[in-house]
Amino acid sequence: MAHYQAAAKDQVSEPEDFRLDLELIFAISAWIFDRKLKLANASARERFQQLEEALHKRLDQLIVELDDRSEYGSGGTKDAAVVGTGDASLGERKRATWERLASDADDLADDLCILLALYVEHEIIIASSTTSDEDNAHQQFVAKKKLDAFLGGLLHPHTAAGYRRSYATTTALWALGVVLFVSLFWSLLPGRYENELVWGEPVDAYSRMLSCIFYAFNNYCIPMIVTLALRDAGLQSRRWRNMRLAHWTLWLPQTVLVAFASWAVAATFVMGLQLWKTGFDTGWAADSQSIWVILRSSFEYNAPTAARGVVLSLVVAFLLDAWSARALSLALRPTYFSSLVWALGSAIIMAFCGGLTRYFTAWSAKSAAAQSLDAIDRGLIVYSALFSALIGFFVVFCVTAVLLNQRSSSERLRTAQVPGRAAPKPAPAE
């Protein structure tokens, strides 16, 4: 198992799931197929003999393929990895083969769990042992506990369902707090000049503050919440493709779907509020034609702005995927270098996105006779780029810092629990 995991470490998108599948397969192979676990109700078990044999054949075939792919017994795992990195085409074929083997292992593990569930249902696996030998009884008890742990998700799905940590809640709370804080700072200092460019006169500080916070929540926080919720749902259903590990043909469709969903929700919020405000201003006396004009103008003006929050949420989702993939960019020393690198990259992306979306917004507000943007429009583009860069920098910096702090806390806890350094595991050749 250690040899298989070492060979598949950089080849499968979910190495932890692959490890758990191997543990379950080898455990059931030893307990059930190799008859190391004494089972009850032999007559009932004979009914499942054909099913056992079919699963045993699949297990033997899987082990043969794993031995062949990992070059078990020849010590060629590292050499194979070098060849895979030297030839891109060969590396892709090798990765596809490992992904297929991981999928076969996952299917076999599921079927073995079904077999165990049938044995529990027909009392072939029972809680107590009838043997008089005290040692055998103890061994049966320990094996039963391990089987119960493996079968917990099937027998008690509500209490033992496997949860995969996504950091969605922590990230959403930090992103929400940082966006609101940066918006408050912007409204009190640079925002006053931006509002003067928009309205042509100074605006009350409280009006600026409420307007800026409300704007930032709709355009940044709502896409962030939607993206993190979809990513968490994908992780728990084991359908999310890690954007750092999986091939782009696998993660691109999910990214487009998540981006569209988060943008659509944010744009709908903004357009709905604009329509609600217009209804109050007109006394709800507008006809269908005027409502359509209002919706169209609101969409053209606000839809590009919502794309800023979508881009930021995708950057954060990629950061979380890179974190789960143990990316080298999140292991720099000292640790704050990783936060700075990711934050600066996010600031550059968000500055470009903020300026570009403001450019489209400025043109949507221009009349058909306008030939070019004026100085006010160009100034607003600069302000939008700066505001977006600030939000991108501080959101990603804080989220990265939180992740790195949790890793260092876990390492300190592990060190405290294990005072002595464990001896290194011998290589297969040794």
N, C-alpha and C positions, 0 to 999 in steps of 0.2 A: 504493500500500500504506500509506503514512503517513497519507493522508487517511482510508482505511477504518479504520485502527486508532484514529485520533483520534475518529472518529464512534462507534465501537463500544466505546470505553474503559469507559464506565459502563453499558453495555447488555448485555454478555455476561458470563456467570459465570466463564469461563476465558479471559481476554484473551491470555494467553501461548500457549495452544494455538491460538487463532485466528490469532495472528501467525505461528506456525510453519506452520500449514496454508496461509496465504497465500504464504509464502515458497516452499514446495514447489510449490504450484500455478503461481505465476508462473515459477518456474525451469523446470519441465517444459514449460510453455507455450512458453517461448523456445527451449529446447533441442530438444524433440521436435516439437511442433506447427508451430513456425515454421522448422524445419529448420536451426537455427543450429549444431546438433551433427551432424557427419557420422557416420552409422551404417553398420555393415557388414551383410552378408548381406541384400541388398535383396529377394531372392526370398522369404526367410522373413518379412520385414517385411510383405509384401503380404498375408499371411494375417491380419494384425492390423489391416488398413486400416479395416475396418468398426468395430472396437472403438475405434480412434483417433478416427474421425469422431463416434461417439456421445459419447465423453468430451469432444471439442472442443465439441460442441453444449451439453453440460452446463456447460462452462466459460464459454461465451459467455452463457448464460442467467444463471449466477451473477454474472458481472460486470455485466450489465444491472441485475439486482436490487440489487447493491451500490451501483452508481452512483446508482440511483433513491433508495435508502434514505439514503445518505450525502450526497445532493445534490451529487455530484461535479461541479465546474465552475461551480457557482453560489455557492460560499462560504457555504452555509447551514447548516453543521454546528452552529455554536454556537447559531443561532437555533432550530434544531430541538430542541436540548437544553433551551433555556429553555421552549419550549412543553411539552415532555414533563414538566418539573417543575411546571408550573402546573396541569396537568390530570392527576389521578391515574389516571383511566381511560385517557386517551390515552397516558400514560407506560407503563402496563402493556401496552397493545397494541403500543407501539413496542418495548418490551423483548422481548416474545414474538416479534415479527418478526425482531429481531436474533438471538435465540437460534435461530430456525429457519434463518437464513442461516448462522450459525456451524456448526450441525449439517450443513447441506448442504455447506459447505466441508470439514468433517471427513470426510464420506462421499466426496466427490470426491478429496480427498488420499489416502485409503486406496485407492481404485480406481486412481489414478495410480501409486501405489507397486506395486500388483499388475501394472500394465502394464510398469513398469520391471523388475520381477522376471522377468516373462516374456521381456523383451528380453535380460536377462542370461543367462537359461537357454538361449535359442536363439542366443546369441552374436551378437545384433544390436548390443548394446553390448559392446565388447571392451576389454581393458586397453591394448593398443598401437594406434598409428595406422599405416596403410600408406601415407599420403601422403608425398610427397618434400619438400613444403614444410616447412621447419623451423618457421616461425611457426605454421602450422596444426597441426603435430604438438604443439607446446607448448600451444596452445589446447585441443586434444583431451585432452591429459594433465591439464590443470587442470580441465576440465569433468568428466572421468572421476573425478577425486578427489572433486569435489563430489557427483557422483552416488553414489559409494560411501558417502559420509557420510550421504546421505539414505536409502540402501538398507541401511545397516548393521544396523538392527533386524530386517530381513527375512532378510538373508543370514547374519547372525551374531547370533541373538537372545540368546544367553547372554552375549556380551561387549559388545554395544552396546545393550542394552535401556535405554530411557529411564527414569531414576529421578527421582521427584519428591520433593524433600526435605520431610519431614513433622515434623522435630524430635522424633519420638517417643522415641528413645533418650535424648536430652538431657533432655527434659521428664520422662520416667519416672524417671531417676536423680535429678534434682533434687527431684522430688516425694517419692520414697522417702526420700532423706536428710533433707529438711525434716520430713516426718511423723514419722520416728523421733526426730529431735532434739527437736521440740516435745513428743512423747510422753514422752521422758526428762525434760525439764524439768518437765512437768506432774506426773509421778509423784513427783518429789522435793519439790515445793512445794505447789501447790493440790491435787494428787491425794491427799495424805494426809488432808485434811479430807473430800474426797469419799468416800474409802474408809471413813472413820469413820461417815459417814452411812449407807453401804450395809450395813456389817457391825456397826455399833454399838460397835466397839472399834478401837484402833490396829492397823494392819497393818504387817508387816515391810517395810522399804524395798526390799529386793531382790524380794520378792513383788509389791509395788506396781509396780516398774519393769518386771518381766517381763510382768505382766498387762496393763499399759497399752500397752506396745510391741506385744505380741501382738494386743491388741484393735485398735489403730490400724492395724496391717498388714492384718488381715483386712477391716476396714470401710472403709479409705481407699485402701490401696495396690493391693489386688486389683482394685477397680473402675477405678482409674486405669490399670492395666496393660491391662485388657481393652478399655477405651475407646480408648486410644491405639493399641493393636494393630489394632482394627477400623478406626479412622480411617486409619492408615497403609495397610492393605490396600485400603481404598476409594480412596485417592489413587493408589496404584500401578496399580490397575485402571481408574482414571479414572471411578469411579462415585460418588465422594464429592461431595456438594453443599455448597458453601461456605455456612455458616450466616449469614455476614455479607453475602453478595452475592445468593444465590439467594432466590427467593420462598419464603414459609413453607410453601406446599403441596408444595414439592420437598424441603426439608430436614427437615420435621417427621416424616415416616415413618421416615427413617433415624435421627433422634434418638431416637424411641421404641424402635426396634429395638436401638440401642446401649445405651440406658438399661436396657432389660429384660435384655439379655444380661449386662451388667456386674453388675446387681443380683442376677440369678439365680446367677451364679458365686460372688459373695461370700456370699450367703445359704446356698448349698450347702456352701461351705467351713465356715462357722460351725456350721451344723446337723450336718454330718458330724463335726466335732470334738466337739460336745456329745454326740452319740450314742456316739462312741468313749469319751469320758470316763465316760459313764453305764455303758457295758459293763464298764469296769474296776471301777467302784464296785460293781456288782451281780454281778460274777463271770460275766458273759455268760449270766445265768440268766433274763433277762426274756423274757416271752412276747410274741406279736405285738400283743396289745391294749395292754400297757404300753409297747411301743416306739412305737405310734401316738400314745399320750398324750404321750410324751416328745417326739416329733417335732412334734406340734401346739403344745405349750407353747413349745418352742424356736423354732419359726417365729414365733409371735405375739410373742415377746420380742425376737428378734434380727433379724427381717426388716426392721422399720422402721429399725433402726440402720444397716443396710447402705445405706439410701437416702442417707445423708449423703455417703458416698464417691461415689455415683453423681452427686449434684448437683455435687460438687466437680470430678469428672472432666469433666462437661459444661461447666462454667465454663471449665476449662482448654482443652477442645476448641474452644469458641467464641473464646477468646483466640487460639489458633493460627490459626483461620480469619480472625479480624480482622487478625492480623499479615500473613497472606498477601494480604489485601485492602487493605493499607496504610491501615488505619483512622486517622482523625484523632486519636482518643483515645490512639494509640500514637506520636504525633509532637509531644507537648507539650514546651515548653522552660521550665526545664531538664528533662532526660530523666527524672529520678527522679519528676517529677510524674505521668508516665504510669503508673509502677509503683505509686505511692500511690493513684491514682484507681482502678485495677483492683483493687488489694489491698483497699481500703476497701469497694468494692462487693461483692467476694467475701466479706469478713468479715460484712457485713450479711446476705447471702443465707445463709451457712452458720450464723450465729447463729440465724436464724429456723428453718432446717431442723433444727439440733441440738435446739433447744427443743421443736419440734413432734414430732420422732420420739421424744424422751424422754417426752413427754406420752403418746403412744400406748403406749410400753413400760411406763410406770407403770400405766396402766389394764389392760394385759394381765396384770400380776402381781397385780392386786387380785382379791379374792374377789367372788363374785356379790352378796354382801350389802353391799359397800362402796358408799357414797353419794357420796363425794368424795375428792379427794387430800388427804393430810395435809401438814404442814410439811416433812417429810423429802422427800416427792416433789417439792414445789415447789423445795426447795433443790437436788435433783439435776437438775431441769430447768434451773436457772440455771447449774450447773456444766457441763452438757452444751452449753448455748448458748455459754458462754465458751470451752470447749475447741474446739468446732467453729469458732468465729470465729477463734481463734488459728491453727489449721491452715489455714483458708481464706486468711487474710491473708498468712501467710508463704510458703505454696506459690505463690500467684499473684504475690506481690511478687518472689520469687526467679526464677520462670520469666520474668516480664516483663523483669526486669533482665538476664537472660541474653540474651534476644532483642534488646533494645536495644543491649547491648554488642556483639553480633555485627554488628548493622547499622552501628554507629559504626566498628568495626574494618574492615568492608568499605569504608566511605566513605574512611577514612584510607588504605587500600591503593590504592584507585582514584585518590585525589589524588596519592599518591606515584608511581604509574605514569604519570600524565598531568600533567606539570609545568605546561604552559600551558593556559589555559582555552580550550576549543573554542568556535568561533564558533557562534552560535545558528542553527538550521536555519530557512530561510525558510518563510513560510507559503505555502499553495498559491496564494493570490492574487498573491504576489510572484513 
